């Protein structure tokens, strides 16, 4: 089998063995300015609509549901929600009606937005149900170290229809005199990504080191990291509903595993995915431990959030725990923007892997 050296894997091994925090995204690169048109064929319709909609269409991107007002009996009271201490205004948001990853990512984005503009986080409205059979509440509580649900919005709340409206309010120099704010945007992370795409704004302007340290400190998931002599490498290989551009082929992951083991020969490599073991023989031949069709989502997020090297899938289910990982994260571009310190897979590495099939 032919293998291609992936430079980013060498960087990952250096990051791991020397303790360096490597930034592989240069100031001059346009990695945050993603060409959304290349994704339109395969990405969900709501994301495509959001990214391509002019500001005048913001109303169509907001839930029409009227929220009940009253003194909340349930709101986020944990440390993760109180970045600015008592007395700061509080931001409430919609819970996105999607899978666990997308829901959690939108809440983290709302926390980042609130933190940037001097607000605390009050909670997400409408968090309930079992998306894809996963009980969202206990998983999100473990991730955030507290219950982030809210049942009501306080009377007199100031409402913003979209992230763009919220941003525009503050950029015009307005001051917020209300004690509570409701952001009705159905995908806060999409709103931030649109800002990153349309302007020169950097991801770290929102996901600052201080903010990331704050949310990571609150995380109560168990750690699964390896050791200096046997580092833990984790792959998330999305299958199931991943088709077209959302799917990364096996050959790319084979290349990654091969090159990791060249530099970290004692690496303990684990894979999380869906399907029968026969579909993953190529991984087993390289000594990869398989976690297939597991119903233990908490275990997956524990591995993803603390692995010494985490190779993401094009998925919010990958991205959320990756935000909590302080080690080496390898990101394959998709519609959500990466953190500045992540190593971004070059398109040529994917094309090379496609050519080896």
C-alpha positions as CSV (number, residue, x, y, z in Angstrom):
1,X,0.0,0.0,0.0
2,X,1.3,3.4,-0.9
3,X,1.5,6.1,1.7
4,X,2.0,9.9,1.5
5,X,3.7,11.9,4.2
6,X,1.4,14.3,5.9
7,X,3.4,17.2,7.2
8,X,0.8,18.1,9.7
9,X,1.3,14.7,11.4
10,X,4.9,15.5,11.9
11,X,3.8,18.7,13.6
12,X,1.4,16.7,15.7
13,X,4.2,14.4,16.9
14,X,6.4,17.4,17.7
15,X,3.5,19.1,19.6
16,X,3.0,15.9,21.6
17,X,6.6,15.0,22.4
18,X,8.0,18.5,23.0
19,X,4.9,20.1,24.6
20,X,4.9,22.9,22.0
21,X,1.6,24.6,21.2
22,X,1.9,24.9,17.4
23,X,-0.2,27.3,15.4
24,X,-0.3,26.1,11.8
25,X,-2.6,28.9,10.6
26,X,-0.6,31.8,9.5
27,X,-1.8,35.4,9.8
28,X,-1.6,35.6,6.0
29,X,-3.7,32.5,5.3
30,X,-7.4,32.7,4.4
31,X,-8.3,29.4,6.1
32,X,-11.2,31.1,7.9
33,X,-12.6,32.4,4.7
34,X,-14.3,29.3,3.5
35,X,-15.8,29.1,0.0
36,X,-19.3,28.1,1.0
37,X,-20.3,27.4,-2.6
38,X,-18.2,24.3,-2.7
39,X,-20.3,22.9,0.1
40,X,-23.7,23.7,-1.1
41,X,-24.5,20.5,-2.8
42,X,-24.1,18.3,0.2
43,X,-24.6,20.5,3.3
44,X,-28.0,20.7,5.1
45,X,-30.4,23.1,3.5
46,X,-30.7,25.3,6.7
47,X,-27.0,25.9,6.8
48,X,-26.8,26.7,3.1
49,X,-29.7,29.1,3.4
50,X,-28.1,30.8,6.4
51,X,-24.7,31.3,4.9
52,X,-26.1,32.6,1.6
53,X,-28.8,34.9,3.0
54,X,-28.4,38.6,3.0
55,X,-29.1,40.5,6.2
56,X,-32.6,41.5,4.9
57,X,-33.7,37.9,5.1
58,X,-32.8,37.5,8.8
59,X,-36.4,37.1,9.8
60,X,-36.7,33.9,7.8
61,X,-33.9,32.4,9.8
62,X,-35.5,32.9,13.2
63,X,-38.0,30.6,15.0
64,X,-41.5,32.1,14.9
65,X,-42.3,30.6,18.3
66,X,-43.2,33.0,21.0
67,X,-41.3,32.4,24.2
68,X,-43.0,32.4,27.5
69,X,-41.9,35.2,29.8
70,X,-41.7,35.1,33.6
71,X,-39.2,34.7,36.3
72,X,-37.2,31.6,35.3
73,X,-37.4,28.7,37.7
74,X,-34.6,27.1,35.8
75,X,-31.6,28.9,34.4
76,X,-27.8,28.3,34.1
77,X,-26.2,29.0,37.5
78,X,-22.9,27.1,37.0
79,X,-19.5,28.7,36.8
80,X,-19.3,28.3,33.1
81,X,-22.3,30.7,32.7
82,X,-20.9,33.5,35.0
83,X,-17.8,34.7,33.2
84,X,-18.4,38.3,34.2
85,X,-19.6,37.8,37.7
86,X,-22.9,38.8,39.3
87,X,-24.6,42.0,38.1
88,X,-23.7,41.5,34.4
89,X,-26.6,41.3,31.9
90,X,-27.7,37.8,30.9
91,X,-28.0,36.2,27.4
92,X,-30.6,33.6,26.7
93,X,-30.7,31.6,23.4
94,X,-32.8,29.1,21.4
95,X,-31.9,25.5,21.7
96,X,-31.2,24.3,18.2
97,X,-33.5,21.5,17.1
98,X,-30.8,19.2,15.8
99,X,-28.4,16.6,17.0
100,X,-26.4,16.7,20.2
101,X,-23.3,18.1,18.6
102,X,-25.0,20.9,16.7
103,X,-27.1,21.8,19.8
104,X,-24.1,22.0,22.0
105,X,-22.0,23.9,19.5
106,X,-24.6,26.6,19.2
107,X,-24.7,27.0,23.0
108,X,-20.9,27.3,23.2
109,X,-21.0,29.9,20.4
110,X,-23.6,31.9,22.4
111,X,-21.4,31.7,25.5
112,X,-18.5,33.0,23.4
113,X,-20.7,35.8,22.0
114,X,-21.9,36.7,25.5
115,X,-18.4,36.7,26.9
116,X,-17.1,39.0,24.2
117,X,-19.7,41.7,24.9
118,X,-19.8,41.6,28.7
119,X,-22.8,39.3,29.2
120,X,-23.3,36.2,31.3
121,X,-25.1,33.2,29.8
122,X,-28.6,32.6,31.2
123,X,-29.4,29.3,29.5
124,X,-30.8,27.7,26.4
125,X,-34.6,27.5,25.9
126,X,-36.2,24.3,24.7
127,X,-33.4,21.8,25.5
128,X,-35.3,18.4,25.5
129,X,-35.8,15.2,23.8
130,X,-33.4,12.5,22.6
131,X,-31.8,13.5,19.2
132,X,-30.6,10.4,17.4
133,X,-31.6,8.4,20.5
134,X,-29.2,10.4,22.8
135,X,-30.5,11.9,26.0
136,X,-29.2,15.4,25.5
137,X,-29.6,16.8,29.0
138,X,-27.1,14.6,31.0
139,X,-24.6,14.7,28.2
140,X,-24.7,18.5,27.9
141,X,-24.6,18.8,31.7
142,X,-21.4,16.7,31.8
143,X,-19.8,18.7,29.0
144,X,-20.6,22.1,30.7
145,X,-20.3,21.0,34.3
146,X,-23.8,22.2,35.0
147,X,-27.4,22.3,33.6
148,X,-27.5,24.9,30.9
149,X,-31.3,24.8,30.4
150,X,-33.7,27.7,30.9
151,X,-37.5,27.5,31.1
152,X,-38.5,31.1,30.8
153,X,-37.1,34.5,29.7
154,X,-37.4,37.2,32.3
155,X,-40.0,40.0,31.7
156,X,-38.7,43.0,29.8
157,X,-36.1,41.0,27.9
158,X,-34.6,42.7,24.9
159,X,-34.8,40.5,21.9
160,X,-32.4,40.2,18.9
161,X,-33.5,38.3,15.8
162,X,-30.0,37.3,14.7
163,X,-26.3,37.3,15.5
164,X,-25.9,40.0,12.9
165,X,-28.4,42.3,14.7
166,X,-26.7,41.6,18.0
167,X,-23.3,42.5,16.6
168,X,-24.6,45.6,14.9
169,X,-26.1,46.9,18.1
170,X,-22.8,46.8,19.9
171,X,-20.6,47.9,17.0
172,X,-22.7,51.1,16.7
173,X,-21.6,51.9,20.2
174,X,-24.9,51.2,21.9
175,X,-25.0,50.3,25.6
176,X,-27.2,47.6,26.9
177,X,-29.3,48.8,29.9
178,X,-31.5,45.7,30.1
179,X,-30.7,42.9,32.5
180,X,-31.7,40.2,30.1
181,X,-31.3,39.6,26.4
182,X,-32.8,36.9,24.1
183,X,-31.0,35.9,20.9
184,X,-33.5,34.1,18.7
185,X,-31.1,33.0,16.0
186,X,-31.5,29.3,15.4
187,X,-27.7,28.7,14.8
188,X,-25.4,31.0,16.7
189,X,-22.3,29.3,15.5
190,X,-23.5,29.8,11.9
191,X,-23.8,33.5,12.7
192,X,-20.2,33.6,13.9
193,X,-19.0,31.7,10.9
194,X,-20.7,34.1,8.6
195,X,-18.8,36.9,10.4
196,X,-15.5,35.1,10.0
197,X,-16.3,34.5,6.3
198,X,-17.5,38.0,5.4
199,X,-15.0,40.1,7.4
200,X,-11.5,40.0,8.6
201,X,-12.6,38.9,12.1
202,X,-10.5,36.0,13.5
203,X,-11.9,33.1,15.4
204,X,-9.8,34.0,18.5
205,X,-11.7,37.3,18.7
206,X,-14.5,35.2,20.1
207,X,-12.9,31.9,21.1
208,X,-10.1,33.6,23.0
209,X,-7.7,31.7,25.2
210,X,-9.3,33.1,28.3
211,X,-12.8,32.0,27.2
212,X,-11.5,28.5,26.2
213,X,-9.8,28.1,29.5
214,X,-13.0,29.2,31.2
215,X,-15.2,26.6,29.6
216,X,-12.6,23.8,29.8
217,X,-12.3,24.3,33.5
218,X,-16.0,23.7,33.9
219,X,-16.0,20.5,31.9
220,X,-16.7,17.4,34.0
221,X,-16.0,14.7,31.5
222,X,-13.4,12.1,32.5
223,X,-9.9,12.3,30.9
224,X,-8.7,9.5,28.6
225,X,-5.3,10.8,27.6
226,X,-2.4,8.5,27.3
227,X,1.2,8.9,28.4
228,X,4.5,10.2,27.0
229,X,5.5,6.6,26.2
230,X,2.2,5.5,24.8
231,X,0.2,8.6,23.5
232,X,-3.5,8.2,22.8
233,X,-4.6,8.9,19.3
234,X,-8.3,9.0,18.5
235,X,-10.0,9.1,15.1
236,X,-13.6,10.0,14.5
237,X,-14.6,8.5,11.2
238,X,-18.1,9.6,10.4
239,X,-20.2,7.2,8.4
240,X,-23.9,6.6,8.5
241,X,-25.5,9.7,7.1
242,X,-22.2,11.2,6.0
243,X,-22.3,11.3,2.2
244,X,-20.6,13.3,-0.5
245,X,-18.3,16.1,0.8
246,X,-19.3,15.3,4.3
247,X,-17.5,12.0,4.1
248,X,-13.7,11.6,4.4
249,X,-12.5,8.4,2.8
250,X,-10.7,5.6,4.6
251,X,-7.4,6.0,2.7
252,X,-6.9,9.5,4.3
253,X,-7.2,8.0,7.7
254,X,-4.9,5.1,6.8
255,X,-2.3,7.7,5.8
256,X,-2.8,9.5,9.0
257,X,-2.4,6.4,11.2
258,X,0.7,5.2,9.2
259,X,2.5,8.5,9.6
260,X,1.6,8.9,13.3
261,X,3.0,5.5,14.0
262,X,6.2,6.4,12.1
263,X,6.8,9.2,14.6
264,X,5.0,7.8,17.6
265,X,5.5,4.0,17.1
266,X,3.9,3.2,20.5
267,X,0.8,5.3,19.9
268,X,-2.5,3.7,21.1
269,X,-4.9,4.4,18.3
270,X,-8.7,4.2,18.7
271,X,-11.4,4.7,16.2
272,X,-15.1,5.7,16.7
273,X,-17.6,5.1,13.9
274,X,-20.6,3.3,12.7
275,X,-20.9,0.0,10.8
276,X,-19.8,-3.6,10.9
277,X,-16.3,-4.7,11.9
278,X,-15.7,-6.1,8.4
279,X,-15.9,-2.5,7.0
280,X,-13.0,-1.5,9.1
281,X,-10.5,-4.3,8.4
282,X,-8.0,-1.8,7.0
283,X,-7.9,-0.1,10.4
284,X,-7.6,-3.3,12.4
285,X,-4.6,-4.3,10.2
286,X,-2.9,-1.3,11.5
287,X,-3.6,-2.1,15.1
288,X,-6.4,0.4,15.6
289,X,-8.9,-0.4,18.3
290,X,-12.5,-0.1,17.1
291,X,-15.4,1.5,18.9
292,X,-18.4,0.8,16.6
293,X,-22.1,1.7,17.0
294,X,-21.5,2.5,20.7
295,X,-24.5,3.8,22.6
296,X,-22.1,5.3,25.2
297,X,-21.8,8.8,23.8
298,X,-20.1,10.0,26.9
299,X,-17.2,7.6,26.3
300,X,-16.7,9.0,22.8
301,X,-16.6,12.6,24.0
302,X,-14.2,11.7,26.8
303,X,-11.8,10.3,24.3
304,X,-12.3,13.2,21.8
305,X,-11.9,15.9,24.4
306,X,-8.7,14.6,26.0
307,X,-6.8,12.5,23.4
308,X,-3.2,13.4,22.9
309,X,-4.0,13.6,19.2
310,X,-7.6,13.9,18.0
311,X,-8.3,13.6,14.3
312,X,-11.8,15.1,13.7
313,X,-14.5,14.3,11.3
314,X,-16.5,16.9,9.5
315,X,-19.0,17.0,12.2
316,X,-20.3,19.1,15.1
317,X,-20.2,15.9,17.1
318,X,-16.4,16.0,16.6
319,X,-16.0,19.8,16.9
320,X,-17.7,20.2,20.3
321,X,-15.4,18.0,22.3
322,X,-12.4,19.2,20.2
323,X,-13.0,22.7,21.7
324,X,-12.3,21.2,25.1
325,X,-9.1,19.4,24.0
326,X,-5.9,21.2,25.0
327,X,-3.6,18.9,23.0
328,X,-3.2,18.3,19.3
329,X,-6.4,18.6,17.2
330,X,-6.3,17.8,13.4
331,X,-9.2,19.5,11.6
332,X,-10.5,18.7,8.1
333,X,-12.2,21.8,6.7
334,X,-16.0,21.9,6.7
335,X,-18.5,24.7,7.2
336,X,-17.6,25.5,10.8
337,X,-14.3,27.4,11.3
338,X,-11.4,25.9,13.3
339,X,-9.6,27.3,16.3
340,X,-6.4,29.1,15.5
341,X,-4.2,26.5,17.2
342,X,-5.6,23.5,15.4
343,X,-3.7,21.9,12.6
344,X,-5.7,22.1,9.4
345,X,-5.6,19.4,6.8
346,X,-4.4,20.7,3.4
347,X,-6.7,20.0,0.5
348,X,-3.8,18.3,-1.3
349,X,-3.7,15.6,1.4
350,X,-7.3,14.7,0.8
351,X,-6.8,14.8,-3.0
352,X,-3.8,12.5,-2.6
353,X,-5.8,10.0,-0.5
354,X,-8.6,10.1,-3.1
355,X,-6.0,9.3,-5.8
356,X,-4.8,6.2,-3.9
357,X,-8.2,4.6,-3.9
